[in-house]
Amino acid sequence: MSPDILGPHAGLVVGARALLKPRERRDQKLFLAEGPQAVREALNAGLVQTLLVDHTRDAMVEEFGDEATAFVTSRAIESLSETEQPQGVVAVCTMPLRALEDVLAEGPQLLAVCVGISDPGNLGTIIRTADAAGADAVLVTSGSVDVFNGKIIRSSAGSLFHLPVVQGLDAVATARALSGAGIASYGLAGQGATALFDLADEMLLEPTAWWLGSEAHGLPGELLTRVQAVSIPMPGEAESLNVAVAAAIALFATVRARFS
């Protein structure tokens, strides 16, 4: 092996591998982006600190070789990967740290607020859906899964790099802040008194935040006293909807109102 090709025990690789642990990500304010799509988006966002490329993957070398910090072995890439089939490129990225105050200062018109969502696939899909719907930000309360979890980055399909995602928020304080900023808060709830399709389009033309709770527990009762509880009509026999699907329905109901 060439001395210029790093193996899994090289310091640069070991340091990157530490970021697979949530605590290391929090302490260092860094995270891993794996695979060409995520790496492209991270490069476009100017967040890449270190770029590691598998020297045996010709396509990755051709695309990312000029920007690579180091070429590494396939085993090194495998040691950094959380997928069964690593794609040959991993980037160490700086966290795009955002604050709620910064989001509100920009006069957002559409927000998704995630409360206690622990499944990374669901949260990543909500971020992707919010991006597709033209939302201005996704707000994530404390008790939810770490936004920079690898599965979230993959399931968001690059959207994590497109719009502000603020995590670690206090739910009640956030509800107060949104109300103070003139943003109407609607909380999806199975027993919501208002049906989604009964909301007048004029209401959804105003600055809007959709609040989404976990599938297991929904939105806490304390929050339901601070937001307008809205249900999605389900004429079939299913007991409930996946939270990411429910988010898509609500967000795109808002899109429909604004583009009709």
Secondary structure, 3 states (H helix, E strand, C coil): CCCCEECCCCHHHHHHHHHHCHHHHHHHCEEEEECHHHHHHHHHCCCEEEEEEECCCHHHHHHHHHHCCEEECHHHHHHHCCCCCCCCEEEEEECCCCCHHHHHHCCCCEEEEEECCCCHHHHHHHHHHHHHCCCCEEEEECCCCCCCCHHHHHHCCCHHHCCCEEEEECHHHHHHHHHHCCCEEEEECCCCCEEHHHCCHHHHCCCEEEEEEECCCECCHHHHCCCEEEECCCCCCCCCCCHHHHHHHHHHHHHHHHHC
